[in-house]
Amino acid sequence: MIDSGRFNPTRDEAEAASEDDFAGSAELPSLAATETGPEPGLERAFRQSTLFDLGQIDVHWDEDLSTLWAFMTPLERPNSNMGLIRDTMAWQRESKRAFDGKQASDGSGLLKFMVLGSRFPGVFNLGGDLEMFAECIQRRDRATLLKYGIACCEIVDRIWHCNDMNIINIGLAQGDALGGGLEALMCFDVIIAERQARFGLPEVLFGLFPGMGAYSILSRRVGPVLARQMLTDGRIYTAEEMYDMGIVTQVVETGEGEAATAQWIKDHASHHAGYVGINRAGRRVNPMTLEELVDIVETWTDTALALSDRDLRMMRRLAAAQTRLRG
């Protein structure tokens, strides 16, 4: 196994967003290997990649399971801050660069499964950076809000399309997934949730709506009527309720999420190609495009700029509650 060594450096200087946060993959050097066989090329790709050197995502490669494990390690609030968005994009981009086209000894793809979880106790991800949203709304900074939203849509699109690789994406929810955190989680082919985890889209409580994929994803997973109900109610769902709706694949006991995920991979590895084909067929029958997501995030941005002072106060109270979780 090639492991990150639980890499999570101190980042006291962490990171106000800049144009570089959303740089495209074309700006980075190629990781193509010249050697024959999987290991030499893979090792070279790792040496040239930032995959195992991400500030807010801990990544390790499990050769035995043909699985790339990744766990979010947020610096402050367990939400989708600009730094985490940048690291998530790097995780997706560098995973493809390192593994795409690499073959195992049996001729199949070297990477078969990608897992995303969280190391923050009790939380998968609480969604958008509400404090940043409030500041942008107060200063009428539409450009930054839209740029943030489009970056989130690009992440959602890549998860939905399995990073354009022959893999199965697995979301591991060992804690709460709310707002944008749930939007991202619902894109995975397989979702394994620990029983104590809670799920919801509470944006309507402060006059907004989850605009970075929720309606698009839910309408495809549970139908438009239930999708609209989940968005307008703003209620919190249990893992069992999400399983009953067909969103969560498996509910396991508290503390058993990682072991259950590894077991799911072992149980389904021999049918990997079939599952990849089924998932790809499903996306073809009911496609979701980046263009659709970006159109909706334009509406989300305009809705955010129309929020009242009362809504902003509620948004900031929720942001403060996220901050207190760190203590």
C-alpha positions in Angstrom: 0.0 0.0 0.0 1.2 3.5 -0.8 -0.2 5.7 2.0 -0.3 9.4 2.8 0.8 8.8 6.3 -2.3 10.6 7.5 -0.9 13.7 5.9 -2.6 16.8 7.3 0.0 19.7 7.6 -0.5 22.7 9.7 -1.8 25.5 7.5 -1.8 28.6 9.6 -1.6 30.6 6.4 -4.6 28.8 5.0 -5.8 30.2 2.2 -7.9 32.9 1.0 -9.2 32.0 -2.4 -7.5 33.2 -5.5 -7.8 32.6 -9.3 -5.3 29.7 -8.8 -7.9 27.9 -6.5 -9.9 26.9 -9.6 -7.1 26.4 -12.1 -7.8 23.9 -14.8 -5.9 20.7 -15.2 -4.4 21.9 -18.5 -2.2 24.2 -16.5 -0.4 21.3 -14.7 2.3 19.0 -16.0 1.4 15.7 -17.5 1.8 12.6 -15.3 2.0 10.2 -18.2 4.5 7.3 -17.6 6.9 6.0 -20.1 7.6 2.7 -18.3 5.7 -0.5 -19.1 3.6 -2.2 -16.4 1.5 -0.5 -13.7 3.9 0.1 -10.8 6.7 2.1 -12.2 4.3 4.4 -14.0 2.1 4.7 -11.0 5.0 5.5 -8.7 6.2 8.2 -11.1 2.7 9.7 -11.3 2.5 9.8 -7.5 5.9 11.6 -7.3 4.8 14.2 -9.8 1.3 14.6 -8.3 -0.1 16.6 -5.3 -2.5 13.7 -4.7 -1.0 12.7 -1.3 -0.1 16.3 -0.4 -3.5 17.9 0.1 -4.2 20.2 3.0 -7.8 19.3 3.6 -8.1 15.8 2.1 -6.2 12.8 3.4 -5.7 10.3 0.6 -4.3 6.8 0.6 -4.0 4.0 -2.0 -5.2 0.5 -1.1 -3.7 -1.8 -3.7 -5.3 -4.9 -2.3 -8.8 -3.4 -2.8 -7.9 -1.4 -5.9 -9.3 1.5 -4.0 -8.4 5.1 -3.5 -9.6 6.2 -0.1 -10.0 10.0 0.6 -11.2 11.7 3.8 -12.0 15.3 4.2 -10.0 17.0 7.0 -11.4 20.5 7.3 -9.2 23.2 9.0 -12.0 25.0 10.7 -15.7 24.6 10.0 -16.6 21.2 8.5 -18.0 22.9 5.4 -17.1 23.5 1.8 -14.7 26.3 2.2 -12.6 27.6 -0.7 -9.6 25.6 0.4 -11.5 22.3 0.5 -13.1 23.0 -2.9 -9.6 23.5 -4.3 -8.3 20.3 -2.7 -11.4 18.4 -3.9 -10.7 19.5 -7.4 -7.1 18.5 -7.1 -8.1 15.1 -5.7 -10.4 14.5 -8.7 -7.9 15.8 -11.3 -4.8 14.1 -9.9 -6.6 10.7 -9.3 -7.4 10.7 -13.0 -3.9 11.7 -14.0 -2.3 9.1 -11.8 -4.6 6.1 -12.5 -6.4 6.6 -15.8 -5.1 4.0 -18.3 -3.1 2.0 -15.7 -3.8 -1.7 -15.8 -3.6 -4.4 -13.2 -1.9 -7.7 -13.9 -5.2 -9.2 -15.1 -5.6 -6.5 -17.7 -8.4 -4.7 -15.9 -8.1 -1.1 -14.7 -5.8 -0.7 -11.7 -8.2 1.7 -9.9 -11.7 0.3 -9.5 -13.2 2.2 -6.5 -12.9 5.7 -5.1 -14.2 6.4 -1.6 -14.8 9.8 0.0 -15.5 10.2 3.7 -14.6 12.6 6.5 -12.4 12.7 9.5 -14.4 15.4 11.3 -16.2 13.7 14.2 -19.9 13.4 13.6 -19.9 15.3 10.3 -19.5 14.3 6.6 -20.0 17.9 5.4 -22.3 20.7 6.4 -22.4 22.4 3.0 -21.7 25.9 1.8 -19.5 28.4 3.5 -22.3 30.4 5.0 -20.1 33.2 6.5 -18.5 33.7 3.1 -22.0 33.8 1.5 -23.2 36.4 3.9 -20.2 38.6 3.4 -20.6 38.4 -0.4 -24.3 39.2 -0.2 -23.7 42.2 2.0 -21.1 43.7 -0.4 -23.1 42.6 -3.5 -20.3 40.5 -4.8 -22.1 38.4 -7.4 -19.0 37.4 -9.2 -17.5 35.6 -6.2 -20.7 33.8 -5.3 -21.1 32.6 -8.9 -17.5 31.5 -9.1 -17.9 29.5 -5.9 -21.2 27.9 -7.2 -19.7 27.0 -10.5 -16.7 25.3 -8.8 -19.1 23.3 -6.7 -21.1 22.3 -9.8 -17.9 21.1 -11.5 -17.1 18.9 -8.5 -20.7 17.5 -8.5 -20.5 16.9 -12.3 -17.2 14.9 -11.9 -18.5 12.8 -9.1 -21.7 12.1 -11.0 -19.7 11.0 -14.1 -17.2 9.0 -12.0 -14.4 11.3 -12.9 -14.6 10.0 -16.5 -13.1 6.7 -15.4 -14.2 3.1 -15.2 -14.7 3.2 -11.4 -17.4 3.0 -8.8 -17.7 6.0 -6.6 -18.6 5.3 -2.9 -19.7 8.0 -0.4 -19.1 7.1 3.2 -21.2 9.1 5.6 -20.0 8.6 9.2 -21.8 11.8 10.2 -24.2 14.5 9.1 -24.5 15.6 5.5 -26.4 18.8 5.1 -27.0 21.3 2.2 -24.1 21.1 -0.2 -22.6 18.2 1.7 -25.7 16.2 0.8 -25.7 17.4 -2.7 -22.2 16.1 -3.3 -22.9 12.8 -1.4 -26.0 12.0 -3.5 -23.8 12.0 -6.6 -22.0 8.8 -5.6 -22.9 5.4 -7.1 -23.0 3.8 -3.6 -23.7 5.6 -0.3 -22.9 3.8 3.0 -24.2 5.6 6.0 -23.6 5.0 9.7 -26.9 4.9 11.6 -26.4 8.1 13.6 -25.8 10.3 10.5 -28.5 12.8 9.6 -29.3 14.3 6.2 -31.1 17.4 5.0 -31.4 20.4 2.8 -32.2 23.3 5.3 -31.4 26.2 3.0 -35.1 27.2 2.7 -35.0 28.1 6.4 -33.0 31.2 5.5 -34.7 32.0 2.3 -32.4 30.1 -0.1 -32.4 26.8 -1.8 -29.7 24.2 -2.5 -28.6 25.3 -5.9 -25.6 23.1 -6.7 -27.2 19.9 -7.8 -29.9 18.9 -5.3 -32.9 19.3 -7.5 -31.2 17.8 -10.5 -29.9 14.8 -8.5 -33.0 14.2 -6.4 -35.4 14.4 -9.4 -33.4 11.6 -11.0 -33.1 9.5 -7.8 -36.6 9.8 -6.2 -38.7 11.7 -8.8 -39.6 15.4 -9.1 -42.5 15.4 -6.5 -40.4 14.0 -3.6 -37.4 16.1 -4.7 -39.5 19.3 -4.4 -40.9 18.2 -1.1 -37.4 17.6 0.3 -36.2 21.0 -0.8 -39.2 22.9 0.4 -39.7 21.2 3.8 -36.1 21.8 5.0 -36.4 18.8 7.3 -33.7 16.5 8.6 -33.8 12.8 7.7 -32.4 9.7 9.4 -30.1 7.3 7.6 -32.9 4.7 7.7 -35.3 7.2 6.0 -32.7 7.9 3.3 -32.3 4.1 2.8 -36.1 3.7 2.5 -36.1 6.4 -0.2 -33.4 4.5 -2.1 -30.8 7.2 -1.7 -28.6 5.4 0.8 -27.4 2.0 -0.3 -26.6 0.5 3.1 -27.0 1.6 6.8 -24.4 0.2 9.3 -23.8 0.7 12.9 -21.9 3.6 14.4 -18.2 3.1 14.0 -18.5 0.4 11.4 -18.5 2.6 8.2 -15.0 2.0 7.0 -15.1 -1.7 7.6 -18.5 -2.0 5.9 -17.2 -0.1 2.9 -14.2 -2.4 2.6 -16.5 -5.4 2.8 -18.9 -4.0 0.2 -15.9 -3.5 -2.1 -14.7 -7.1 -1.5 -18.2 -8.5 -2.1 -18.7 -6.6 -5.4 -15.2 -6.5 -6.8 -15.7 -9.6 -9.0 -18.7 -7.8 -10.7 -17.0 -4.5 -11.0 -17.2 -4.2 -14.8 -21.0 -5.0 -14.8 -21.7 -2.4 -12.1 -19.7 0.2 -14.1 -21.7 -0.6 -17.2 -25.0 -0.4 -15.3 -24.1 3.0 -13.8 -23.0 4.3 -17.2 -26.2 3.1 -18.8 -28.2 4.9 -16.1 -26.4 8.2 -16.7 -27.1 7.8 -20.4 -30.8 7.1 -20.0 -31.2 10.1 -17.6 -28.3 12.4 -18.3 -27.3 15.3 -16.1 -25.1 17.9 -17.7 -22.8 20.6 -16.3 -24.7 23.1 -18.4 -27.9 22.3 -16.4 -26.1 22.6 -13.1 -24.6 26.0 -14.0 -27.9 27.4 -15.2 -29.4 26.5 -11.8 -26.5 28.0 -9.9 -27.1 31.3 -11.8 -30.6 31.3 -10.3 -29.2 30.4 -6.9 -26.8 33.3 -7.0 -29.5 35.8 -7.9 -31.7 34.3 -5.1 -28.9 34.7 -2.6 -28.5 38.4 -3.5 -32.2 38.9 -2.8 -32.0 37.7 0.8 -33.2 39.9 3.6 -31.2 41.1 6.6 -33.2 38.7 8.7 -32.1 35.8 6.4 -28.5 36.9 6.7 -28.7 36.9 10.5 -30.0 33.4 10.4 -27.2 32.4 8.0 -24.6 33.8 10.3 -26.1 32.1 13.3 -25.8 28.7 11.5 -22.2 29.6 10.5 -21.4 30.3 14.2 -22.9 26.9 15.2 -20.6 25.2 12.6 -17.6 26.9 14.1 -18.5 25.8 17.6 -18.3 22.2 16.4 -14.5 22.5 16.2 -14.4 23.0 20.0 
